[in-house]
Amino acid sequence: MKLQEKQLIGNYFKNLRKKKKISVYETRKQTGLSYKQISGIESGEASYTIDTFLRVSKFLGCSFFLHEKKGSSFDNDVLNDN
């Protein structure tokens, strides 16, 4: 995954977490991830497994739909919160 794509997803997770008024501490408790892992994901600096990605997505109540677009491998349109 490209850095730009990781940053897009990380920003989405962070903004959604803040919108829902969920602390990093609560995210840590519910996902089993460390502060460093969450910080790395939200900043787009960390690489993570699909399992980690799905744990955070499920906890935040969001889903992702990935599809190929001409000229782009990833797009804002794929991010949705329920």
BELVENHU-V610443 format. One record per residue. N is the residue number from 0. RES is the residue in one letter. PHI is phi in whole degrees, -180 to 180 (NA if undefined). OMEGA is omega in radians with two decimals (* if undefined). BURIAL is b if it has 24 or more other ideal C-beta (glycine too) atoms within 12 Angstrom, else e. Layout:
N:RES:PHI:OMEGA:BURIAL
N:RES:PHI:OMEGA:BURIAL
//
This chain:
0:M:NA:3.14:e
1:K:-73:3.13:e
2:L:-56:-3.14:e
3:Q:-59:3.13:e
4:E:-68:3.11:e
5:K:-64:3.11:e
6:Q:-67:3.10:e
7:L:-62:3.12:b
8:I:-66:3.13:b
9:G:-60:3.10:b
10:N:-63:3.12:e
11:Y:-63:3.11:b
12:F:-59:-3.10:b
13:K:-63:3.14:b
14:N:-64:3.12:e
15:L:-67:3.11:b
16:R:-60:-3.14:b
17:K:-68:3.11:e
18:K:-58:-3.14:e
19:K:-87:3.13:e
20:K:58:3.11:e
21:I:-105:-3.14:b
22:S:-78:3.04:e
23:V:-63:3.12:b
24:Y:-58:3.14:e
25:E:-64:3.10:e
26:T:-62:3.10:b
27:R:-60:-3.11:e
28:K:-60:-3.03:e
29:Q:-81:-3.10:e
30:T:-104:-3.09:b
31:G:79:3.13:e
32:L:-91:3.10:b
33:S:-82:3.07:e
34:Y:-58:-3.12:e
35:K:-62:3.11:e
36:Q:-64:-3.13:b
37:I:-63:3.12:b
38:S:-60:3.13:e
39:G:-65:3.10:b
40:I:-66:-3.09:b
41:E:-67:3.12:b
42:S:-87:-3.11:e
43:G:82:-3.09:e
44:E:-90:-3.06:e
45:A:-98:2.93:b
46:S:-93:-3.10:e
47:Y:-146:-3.11:b
48:T:-82:3.06:e
49:I:-60:3.12:e
50:D:-58:3.12:e
51:T:-63:3.10:b
52:F:-56:-3.12:b
53:L:-69:3.10:e
54:R:-62:-3.14:e
55:V:-67:3.13:b
56:S:-58:-3.12:b
57:K:-63:-3.14:e
58:F:-61:-3.12:b
59:L:-82:3.11:b
60:G:73:3.13:e
61:C:-127:3.10:b
62:S:-132:-3.13:e
63:F:-126:3.08:b
64:F:-121:-3.12:e
65:L:-100:3.09:e
66:H:-148:-3.13:e
67:E:-85:3.07:e
68:K:-120:3.09:e
69:K:-63:3.09:e
70:G:82:-3.12:e
71:S:-151:3.10:e
72:S:-93:-3.05:e
73:F:-156:-3.08:b
74:D:-149:3.10:e
75:N:-56:-3.08:e
76:D:-62:-3.07:e
77:V:-83:-3.07:e
78:L:-96:-3.12:b
79:N:-140:3.00:e
80:D:-110:-3.08:e
81:N:-87:*:e
//
